[in-house]
Amino acid sequence: MTQGSDKATRRIEFDPAAPEAWLQRLHTALREPVVGPLVVDMAQTSYTGPAALGALQAAADAADAAGRELWLDRVPAPVYKVLQVARLAARFRRVHHGTDRQGG
């Protein structure tokens, strides 16, 4: 898949109900030999509690360590506001698509 450049991207759906399992899938995806960013699909996310926020923080740290970019796609506006308050929004590039109707 290509999104706005010639870099290949891989998509992984965020699971706020099972953040540790999601984080393990993300770590596996970060080890794959893909040059482009990893897109985190948040379309099914309506709530981000402490465990989910911790998983997103750990994901951002892991991506930094791997030299990879994490992009957020289809982020509902209320969820993005929580990411902003938690100071996590700046750690991700935001792809405007689908349920993500707010600029930012």
N, C-alpha and C positions, 0 to 999 in steps of 0.2 A: 504494500500500500504506500502511496506517496501522498504527502500532505504539504503543499506549498513549496516543495523543493525536490531535489532528486534523491534525498535520503530515504531509505526504507524505514518504515515505522512498524511497531508491533503494538497491538491493543490488548489491554487487560482490564476486565471489569472489576471495579472496586466493590468489595463486599463488607459494608459496615457491621453486619451481624457476625462476621467471622474474620476480624481483622488480622489475627495471627496467621490463619491459613492463607489469606490474601497476601500477606507480606512474604510468606514462603514462596508463593507463585511468582511474586514480583522479583524476589532474589533469583529465582531460576531464570526468569526472563532477562534479567540484567546480565546473566552469564552467557546468554546466547550471542553468537557472533553477528549481531546486527549493528550497523554503524549509526543508524538514525535514532531518534527519540523513542521513548516508550510512552504510549498514550494510555492514560488512566481514564476509563469510561465511568462517569459518575451518574449516569442517567437514572439508576435505580436507588440512588442515595437520597433519602429525605431527612436523615438525622445523622449527625456525627457527634457521638459521645466521646468521653475521654479515651477509651480504648482505640476508637477509630482515628482520632486525632494523633494519638501516639504512633499508630501504624503509619500514618501519612508522614509524620516527622521522621520516623525510621526509614521510610521509603526515600524521602528526600536526601537523607544522609547517605544511604546506600548508593543512590544514583550519583551523588557528588563523588563518592569514593571510586565509583566505576567509571567516572568521566562521561556519564550519560545524562541526557535531558529527560525530565518527566513533564509531559504535557497533560493537562486536565481537559477533558472533553465532556460536553453535555452536563455541566454543573448547574444544578438548580440554584437560583439566586440566593435563597436563604442559607443554603449550605456554603456558598462562596463567602457570604457575609461572616459566617462562623470562622472560616479559614482566615479571613482578613483580621478578625478580632484576635484569633490565636496566633497571628503573625506567621502563618504558614503560606498564605497566598503568594507571597513574593518568591517562594522557593520553587514555584511551578510556572510554566508557561501555560496560558489559558487559550484553548482553542474554542472559538465561538461557533457553536453548532447545536442543533437539536433543541433540547429543553433549556439551553443556556441562552436566554434572551436579553440578559442585562450586559451592558458594556463593562469593561473593567480591566 
